[in-house]
Amino acid sequence: MNKYFAELACWVAAQCGRAYAFVSAVLLVAVWIGLGPWFGFSDTWQLYANTVTTIITFLMVFLLQHSQNRDTLAIQLKLDELIAASAKASNQMQKIEGLTEEELLQIRERRKSAVQATRRKR
């Protein structure tokens, strides 16, 4: 099931990022607005649109989050590989994504200080 969900999520994310998806959404809004007079701009007319957009948004959040998590993991693995392959790189930076935000901020401050010290030596 995980494999099928991953494939579906990647496909949906790719399709939603295309120009025709945006044009389709614009056309759907135009049709909805066009149907307004037929429904007398009633509460039912508004309720249909709100319900459909809420359901689509709810489902898209999960699909897009899955795609983003997958892409982030792939990038982290590629960076880890580059760090491991570089003779001068510090292996301490591998797998830092598991640290807390506070620990990451401390590392960033130490890196800033190291960069500034290097610039002063030049």
C-alpha positions in Angstrom: 0.0 0.0 0.0 2.9 2.4 0.8 4.3 1.9 -2.7 1.0 2.8 -4.4 0.4 5.8 -2.1 4.0 7.1 -2.9 3.4 6.7 -6.7 0.0 8.4 -6.5 1.3 11.2 -4.3 4.2 11.8 -6.7 2.0 11.7 -9.7 -0.6 14.1 -8.2 2.0 16.5 -7.0 3.6 16.6 -10.5 0.2 17.1 -12.2 -0.9 19.8 -9.8 2.3 21.7 -10.6 1.6 22.0 -14.3 0.1 24.9 -16.1 -3.0 22.9 -17.2 -3.9 22.2 -13.6 -4.0 26.0 -12.9 -6.0 26.7 -16.0 -8.4 23.9 -15.1 -8.8 25.4 -11.6 -9.5 28.9 -13.1 -12.1 27.3 -15.5 -13.7 25.5 -12.6 -14.0 28.8 -10.7 -15.5 30.4 -13.8 -18.1 27.7 -14.2 -19.0 28.0 -10.5 -19.4 31.7 -10.8 -21.4 31.2 -14.0 -23.8 28.8 -12.2 -24.4 31.5 -9.5 -27.3 33.1 -11.2 -28.9 29.8 -12.0 -28.8 28.9 -8.2 -29.8 32.5 -7.4 -26.5 32.9 -5.5 -28.0 30.8 -2.8 -26.5 29.3 0.3 -26.6 25.9 -1.4 -24.5 27.3 -4.3 -21.9 28.6 -1.9 -22.0 25.4 0.2 -21.2 23.2 -2.8 -18.1 25.3 -3.6 -16.9 25.5 -0.1 -17.4 21.8 0.5 -15.6 20.8 -2.7 -12.6 23.1 -2.2 -12.3 22.1 1.5 -12.2 18.4 0.6 -9.7 19.0 -2.2 -7.5 21.1 0.0 -7.6 18.6 2.8 -6.5 15.8 0.6 -3.9 17.8 -1.2 -2.1 18.7 2.0 -1.4 15.1 2.7 -0.3 14.3 -0.8 2.0 17.3 -1.1 3.5 16.8 2.3 4.3 13.2 1.4 6.1 14.4 -1.8 7.9 17.1 0.1 9.1 14.7 2.8 10.3 12.3 0.1 12.2 15.0 -1.7 13.7 16.3 1.5 14.9 12.8 2.4 16.4 12.3 -1.1 18.3 15.7 -0.8 19.6 14.7 2.7 20.8 11.4 1.4 22.6 13.1 -1.5 24.2 15.6 0.8 25.3 12.9 3.2 26.9 11.1 0.3 28.8 14.2 -0.8 30.0 14.8 2.8 31.1 11.1 3.1 32.9 11.3 -0.3 34.8 14.6 0.5 38.1 14.0 2.3 38.1 17.5 3.9 34.5 17.4 5.0 33.6 16.9 8.6 31.4 13.9 9.2 29.9 15.7 12.2 27.4 17.3 9.8 25.9 14.0 8.6 22.6 13.2 10.1 22.2 16.6 11.9 18.5 16.7 10.7 17.7 14.6 13.8 18.8 17.3 16.2 16.5 19.7 18.0 16.0 23.2 16.6 18.0 24.7 19.5 21.0 22.4 18.7 20.8 23.3 15.1 20.8 27.0 15.9 23.9 26.5 18.1 25.7 24.8 15.3 24.7 27.6 12.9 26.2 30.2 15.3 29.4 28.1 15.7 29.7 27.9 11.9 29.1 31.7 11.5 31.9 32.3 14.0 34.2 29.9 12.1 33.4 31.6 8.7 34.1 35.0 10.1 37.4 33.9 11.6 38.4 32.4 8.3 37.5 35.7 6.5 39.6 37.7 8.9 42.7 35.5 8.3 42.5 36.3 4.6 
